[in-house]
Amino acid sequence: MCIRDRDSIDENEEGQDWSNVLDRLSEATVQAWEEHPVAISWEELLLRASSLDISTRRVIVVHPILAYADILTGRRPMGAIREASRELGLGPERGVSVRITGNPALNYDEMIGIAWDVGLAGVFCFLMVAGVLYRALRSVKIMLATLLTLLVGLIWTAAFTAAAIGTLNPLSITFAILFVGLGADFGIHLGTGYADRIRSGDDHAPAIREAAAQVGTALVFCTLTTAIGFYVVVPTDYRGVAELGLIAGTGMFVILFLTLTFLPALLSRGLRVDPERDLRAPVHFRTRFWQRVGAHPRAIRRVSLLLAVGALVLLPGLRFDANVIEMRDPETESVQAFKDLLEHSITSPWYLNVLVPSLDEADALAGRLEALPDVDQVITLSSFVPAEQGEKVEILEDVTFLFEQPLVPAYPEPAPNLADQALALQELHDYLESAVTSGGDAPLAKSMVKLREHLARFLARAEEEGKLGQALDDLERVLLAPFPSHLARLRAAMEAEEVGLQDIPAQLRARMVAEDGTARLQVYPTSQLGDGDAMRAFVAAVQGTAPNAAGVPLNLVEFGDVISDSFSQALVSALVIIALLLALLWRRVSDVLIVLTPLCLGAALTAATAAFLDIRFDFTNVVVIPL
């Protein structure tokens, strides 16, 4: 409740107050005819411009039973929440929005989005690959044989996933797109070699053998190097990427085997190529661009050197963002609700916990933590016991006199009948019509005009439809339905007594103090922790005072450091292993450097571009560099 000094309210503020009251009456006359009328909040009106906030948001913490056998583990509990909301009539038509967030809801929405995106991207990728294959092979039959080989390889790889891992995660589910994109190269190599032999006049069998002999060694080593790029992430501590590396790396050996066996079998039987009919258009790649580029090798080296220097300058600005929320679709309900919780310190799911031996030590540590600029508030068990209770109870006792219920008269007056109620509304309408003429353009006058018009429409509609009694009852409910409960709550609050730690409910006490006396502190951040830098600053500040702090922000920061270090090791490992493999193949250092130099330059330019565009690496896109 807001109590203000009458002398401190000027005429403008008083007029604004009355304007708000009249606007609420206008809203009520409109709401009374709605199918699901929303009661007018007089509580909001009374507390307007006061130090108290009216919150229409309620946070319910639910501990769900997750079905881990289902890829959508939160499907059933979320469905139960939705069903309960429908049964209670909690919906937009009643002015209520029920939103679900938290890890199960975030994972549910993420898996739904990924399944849709991967499916759509997979179809698009498959169609694009089909177009490229036809352009490269110039043969419908060879293109179909390659596509069928890709489909069989995709099925085999999925079967391996089911046998070796059993489940897909939001990252490993993307192996299908990687498999199609990389696996098509195998068919292009063998298919173009086979088509060239056929055009040269070779028969089918010799053409297949010669093509396999010509490109087989290259395919084997390309499989090894590509698989290395995937397998080096398997030892990392990030399960999602590790499983993706295992699935995709194994898929490269699957497509190699099928390219050298299943693809020739298709070309030998069902999709046998007729040179006269199926290979009319020759394969060529003629353009003067490459000739012009090749004529200036020195300029190319100089430009590459400048790009390398520029990349080295930008690389220190590369950042790793541990905020897992920014990785998800911002349009989903769970992400939007989670971000709304992060905006307010008291509802932030990302806080730190600290354990100390006793409640006294917890209270002392809370004072030191609250002095930190990165800490908004610290909650201990003592936080639930108000300070200065004696003085506050005396104030409440004084205010209680303002809310004493009047004595009920021995002979109460009968309630006014419908005609009297309609007459009262008509008299109010007529009064407004005469009073508004002198109001001008003041806000109060505008509110009076609006209320007069709404009253006129309300009475006319009630008379026209013959539902005056129902309309008046609905109007009364919209205007005054919350009043009894508000007054009851207010009177109950006025009867407060001094409370101590012993009065705190046992369930709440058990959450904050263990049986052995160990006390818990909940430390909430000042900022929203919307990016990795803010999260890291909050964690560092709290750990500086309480080194044993634990919680989601600390987990994300440390997990990000582990992933960053793991992928740095994976990058070095991939580079070393591939270099050794190439050295065994060619036995010349110069040839190995010719391959690795543009490869390293490409990786450096990719990372530098990310730094330049302020695209931070996260738990998903960091895998691109080793690959």
N, C-alpha and C positions, 0 to 999 in steps of 0.2 A: 504494500500500500504506500502511496506517496502523499505526504502531508506537506503542504506548502503554505507559507505565510501569505495571508490575504493581501497584505499591503505590497507584496513583491510582485503581484500579478498586474500587469498594466492592461489597459482596455483592449489593446490588440490581441494579447494572449488570451484574455477572457473571451473575446469574440471568436477566436480560433477554436477555443474549447467548445463553445456552443455550436460552432459550425461542424465540428466533428460529431457532436451528439446528433445533430439533425441529419448528417450524412448516414449515421448508423440507422436512424429511423427510416430513411429512404431505402437503404439496402434491405431492411427487413420487409418492407412492403413488396419488394421484388422477389426476395427469397421465399416468401410465403406461398408463391404460386409454383415454385420449382418442385420437381419430383422428389429430390432429396435436398431439402432446405438445410443450409448451414447456419447454425446459431450465431448471432452477433456476439463478438468478444468484447464485453464491457471491461473485462480485466485489462485488455490491451489499451482501451481508451483511458482508463483511470491511471494507468502507469505510464502513459505517454509523457515523454520529456523528463522522466525521473531517472534515478541512478539504477533502477531495477530493470532487467530485461525480461521480456516475455518470450519464452522459448516454446516453439510449437514442434520441436524435434525431440523424440525420445529414442534412446539407444537401448536395444535389448540384446544382451549377450547370450547366445545360444551355443551349447556344446553339442554338435551333431554326432550321430553315429554314421561313419562313412563306410560305404560299400567298396572296399578295395578291389573286389573282383570286377567291378564295373569301371570302364575307362573314365566315366564321369562319376567320380566318387561321391560328389555332393548332390546328385540328382534327386535322391529320395528325400533327404531332409529339406532341401529347397522346395520340393514339391509340397511337402507337408506344411511349410510356412505359407506358401501361396494359397493352399486350400484353407488353412485357418483364417487367413486374411479375407478370403471371399466369404466364408461363413459369418465372419464378424461384420461384413459390409464395409470393410476398409478399402476404399477405392477412390479414384479421382472424382467420381460423381458426388462423393461426400466430402470432398476437399482433403482427402488423406492420400498420401503417397507412401507406399511401403517399398523400401529398397533393401536389398540383401547384399552384403559385402563380407569381406574376410577371405582367408585363404581358400576354403572350399568353393565359395562363389567366384572368386577370381579365377581359380583353375577351371571351373566349369565353363565360364564365359570364354576363357582363353582356348580351351579345347574345342568348343563349338566354332569359334572364329577360325582357329587354325585348320580344323577339318574342312570347313567351307573354303577357306583361302587356298589350302593345299589342293583340294579337289579341283577348284576352278583353275588354279595355276597349273596343276598337272595336266588338265585337258588342253589348256592353251599352249603349254610347253610341248605336249605331244603333237598338236597340230602344227606348231611352228617347226618342230623337228621333221615332221613328215614333209613339209614344204622344202626345207633345206636338203633333205635326203633326195627328193625328186630333182632338185636343182643340181645336186652334186652327182647323182648316179644316172640321171636321164633315163631311168627305167622304172616303170611302175612295179614290175615283178621284184626287182632287187629292193626297191623301197618297201614293198609289203613284207618281203622276207626279213628285212632289217627291223621293221616295226614289230613283227611277230616275235622275233628274237628278244626285243626289248621287253615285250609283255611277259614272255615266259621267264626272263631273267628277273623281272620285278616280282613275279609270283614266287619264284625260288628264294629270292632275298627276303621276302615277307615270311616265308616258311622258316627260313633260318632264324629270323627275328623271334618268331613264336616259340621255336625250340630252345634257342640260346638265352633269350631275355624274358620273353613272355608278355611284355607290355611295351607300349609306345609312350613316349613323353612328348611334351610340346615341341622339343627340338628334333628328336629322332624321327618323328612323323614326316619331316621334310626330306627324308632320304629318297623318297620317290622322285622328287623333282631333280635332285642331284644325280640319281641313277639314270634317268632318261637323258638328261643333258650330257653327261659324260659317256654313257653307254653307247649313244648314237655314233660317237667317234670311231668305235671299233668296227661297226658296220660300214661306215664310210670308207675306212682304209681297205678293208677286204673287198668291199663291193666295187670300188673304183679300180682296184687292181684286177679283179675278175673281169670287169667290163672291158678294160683295156686289152686283156688277152683275147677275149672273144672277138673284139673288133679287129685284132691283128690276124684273125683266121684260125686260132687254136680251137680245138674241140673242147667240150665242156669239162671233161675230167682233167686233161692237162692244164686247162685254164685255172681250175680251182687249186690244183697242186702248186702251180707256179705263183699264183697270187698269195697263197698261204705261206710259201717259202719266202716270198719277197717281203711281206709285211709282218710275218709271224714274230720274228725276233723283236721288231720295234714294238709290236703290241704287247709282248711279254714284259719288256722293260718299262713301257708306259704304264702297264698295270701295276708293276712293282712301285714305281715312283708315285703314282696317284694313290695307291693303297697306303704308302708310307705317310703321305700327307694326312690321311685319315687316322691311321693307327697311332701316330705320335700323340694324339689327344686322348687315347684310351686310358693311359695311366693318370690323367689329371683327376683332381678331386671333384670335378663338376660332373655329376652323373649324366645329366642330359646330353652334354657334348661327348662324353666318353662313349655312351651308347650309340650316338650318331656316328662316331668314328668307327666303332666296331661293325655296325651294320653296313655303312657305305663302303668301308674298306673291303669287307668280305664280298660285297656286291660287285666290286671291280673284278675279282677272280671268277665270280659267277658269270659275268658277261663275257669275259675272255674265253672261258670254257665253251659257252654257248656259241660264240662267234666262230670258233674253230670247229664246232661239231654240228650244232643245230642249224645254223645259217647255211652251211654247204648242203646239208640234207634237204632243206627246203628248196634250194636252187636246183637240186638234182632231181626232185620229184614234182611236187605240186606246182612249183613256180619256176620251172625250167625256162631259160631265156632263149628266145629265137633271135639271132643277130639281125636277120633281115627285117623283122617286124618290131622288135622291142628295143633295139639299140640304133635307131636311125640318127639321133642327134649326138654328135661327139661331145666329150667333156673338154672344156677349155676354160682358161682363166687369163684372158688377154686384157691388159690395161697398161697404159703408158705411165701410170702413176708410179709403179714399182721401179720401172726403168729410170725415171727421173730421180727417184729417191736413191737408187743404187749408184747413180752417177755422182753423188756428193757424200762419200763416206766420211770425209773429214768434218764437214758441217754437222753431220749426224752425231759424231762423237762429241763435238763441242757442245751441241745443244743438250745431249744426254748428260754431260758433265755439269752443265749449269743446272739442269733439273735435279741432279743428284745433290748438288750443294744446297739448292733451295729446299729440297726435302729434308736434309739434315738440319736446316735452320728451323723448319716447322715442327719437326718431330718432338722436341721438348714440350710443345703445347698440347700434345695428345693426352687425353684424360680417360680414365675408366670410371663409369658411373654405376654405382651399386644400387641405384633406386630401381627395384624390380617393377614398380608400378608404371614407370615411364616406358617400359618395354611392351606394355599391353595396349589394347585398343582403347583409346580415350572415349569412345562413344558408347561403351558398354555401361550398363547400370552399376555393376560392381566397382568399376574403376572410378566412376563419377562419385559414388557414395563414399568410397575410401578416401578420395581426395577431399571431399567435404569434411570428413572426420579429421583429416590432417590439418585443416585450416584452423582448428580450435585446439588449444593445448589440452584442455581437460578431456576431450574426446579422442585425442590422437592415439592410434593403436601402437605407435612407435615411441615407446618410452623405455627407460632403463630401470632395472631392478638392482638394488644393493642390499646385501644382508649384513647385519651387524649383531653382536652377541646380545644386546639388550635394547629395550625401548628408549632408555635414557640416552644411550649412545646414538640411537637412530635420530632422536630429536636434535641432538647437538650437531650431528652430521648434516641434517636437513637444513639447519641455519647456514652452514658453510656453503652448501650446494646452491641454495637459493640466492646467495650473493653473486653467483657466477652469471655473466651476461648471457650465456647460452642456455640458461635454465630458467624456465618460467615459474614452475612451482614444484614442490616436493611434498608427497603425501606419505604420512606415517599413520599409525593407529591413533596417535594423539590429534591428528588433523580433524578427526570426527568429534572431538570434544570442543565446543565453542569457548573462546576466551571471554573474560569479563562477564561471566554469566549473571552475577548478582545485579549489576547495573542494568543489563538487558531485560532481566525478568521484571524489575521494577517499572521499566518503560512499558513493557507489555501489559502489566497490571493497570497502568494509567490509561492506556489506549483501550483496554477492554470495556471501560465505561461507555465508550462511543458505540459499542455494538450490543448493548443490553437489549434483549427482546422486549418490545412493549407488551403490557398486559393485554390479554384478549378480553374485550368487553363482554359483559354478561349477556347482552342481547346484541350479537353481531348483526350488522346491516346485511340484507340479502345482496347477492351479487347482481350487478346490473344486467338487464336483459339485452337481447341482441339489438333492439331498437335504440336503447340508450347508448350502447357502445358505438353503433353506427353514427348516432347523432353526435357523440363526442368527437369522432374522427372528422365528421363534416364541419363541426364548429372549429376544429383545429385548422382545417383547410381554409375556411372562410377567414379566420384570423390571419393566417399567413398571407392571404390575398390582399388584405387591407394593410398589413404591416410591411410588406415587401416593397411597396411603392416608394418608401422613403429611404431604402437601403442603398440605392445606387449600385455600384459594381463591387461593393465590399464582399469578402468571402462569405460572411454570414448571410448576406442578402442572396447570394447565389445558392447557398445551401437551402435557404427558405424556399426559393423558386423551385428547386429540384424536388424538395419534399412535397410541396403543394401539388406539383404535376404527378408525382408518384401516388399520392393519396387519392387524387382524382381518378387515376386509372385503376387503383385498387378497389375503390368503392364502386366504380362503374362496372368492372368485371364481376365483382361479387353479386351485384344486383342482376346483371345480365345472365349469369349462369345459375342463379338461384342457390348459391352456396355461401351465403353470408356467414352462417355459423361456423362452417368448416374453415373459411378464410380467416375469420377472427381468431379461431383456436390456433391455426398455424402461425398467424402473426404473433400471438402471445408466446408460443413456443420458441419462435426464432428470436424474439426480443428478450424473454425472461427465463427460458429453460435453464441456462447455466447458473442463474442467480442463487437458488437454494444451495446447490453444492458448493459454490464459491463461498457463500456466507458460512456454511458449515465448516469448510476447511479453514476459513479465516478465524472463526471462533475457537476451533480446536487448536490452531497455532497460538492463539492468545493465552491458552491455558498451559503454556510451557513451564517446566520446572528445571532446576539445575540438574545436569547429567554428568556422569563421570565415565571412566573407562569401563567400569563394571556394568554400565547400562548399554554398552554397545552389543548388538546381536552377536551370538556365538559364531555364526557362519562368517560374518565379516571379520570378527576378531581372529578367527583361525586363518584367514587369508593374509593377515598382516603380522601376526605374532605366532610363532610355532610353540609347541608344548614345552620345549626346553628353554623358551625365552628369546630365541633368535628373532629379531625384528626385521621387517622388510620395509624398504623405502622405494617408492615409485617416483622416478625423476622424469619430468616432462619438459620438452624443449621449448625454447622461445620461438624459433622459426618453424616452418612447415616441413623441413627436411625434404624439400622438393628436389634437391639435387645432391650429388655425392659430396660436394664440398661442404654444404651445410651439415650433412649427416656426420661427416668426418670431424668437423669442428665440434659438434655437440658431444660426440663420443670422446674426443681427446680432452675436452674440458672436464667432463664428469670423471674420466679415468684419472685425471690429474689429482683429484681430491679423493676419489673412491676407486682405487685400482681394481677391485673385485667386482665392478659393475658388469651386468649381463643383460641381454635383451636383444630384440630384433635389430635395432640400429647397429649395435656392436657386431652381431652376426653378419650383417650385410657388408659392413666395412671390412671385416677380417676375411670373409669369404671372397670379396672382391680382390683383396690383396693376394690371396692364395690362387685365385683363378688367373690373375695377371701374371704372377710368377710362373704358374704352370704353363701358360701359353708361351711365355718367353722361352722356357725350357723346351717346349714342343717345337717352337720355331727353329731354335738352334739344332735340336735333334734332327728335324726333317732336313735341314740344310746339310748337316754333316753326313747323314746316312745317304742322301741322294748324291752328294759329292763323291763319297766312297764308291757307290754303285756305278757312277759314270766313269770314275777312274779305273775300276775293274773292267769296264766295257771298252774304253778307248785307250787307256794306258798313256794318255798324254794330258799333261796339266793344262796346256793351252786350250784344248778342246773342251775340257771341263769348265774352264773359266768363261769360254765363249757362251756356254749354256747358262751358267749361274749368274753372270753379270747382269744380263737383262732381266733375269728372274728376280734378283735382289733389288734391282732398280724399280721393277714393277711393284714389288711389295712396299718399298719405301715411298713411292709416289702414291700408292693407295692409302697408306697411313697418313702421309702428309696432306692429302686431299681431305681426309676426315678431320684432321686438326684445323685446316684452313676453313672448312665449312662448319666447324664446331659440332661435328657429329662424334659423340663420345662412344667409345667402345663399352659394351655391356656384356651380360652373361650369354647373349646369343650371337652378336655379330663379331665377337673377338675370334671366332673360329676361322674367319675368312683369311687371315694372314698365313697361318700354317698351310692351309689348303692352297 
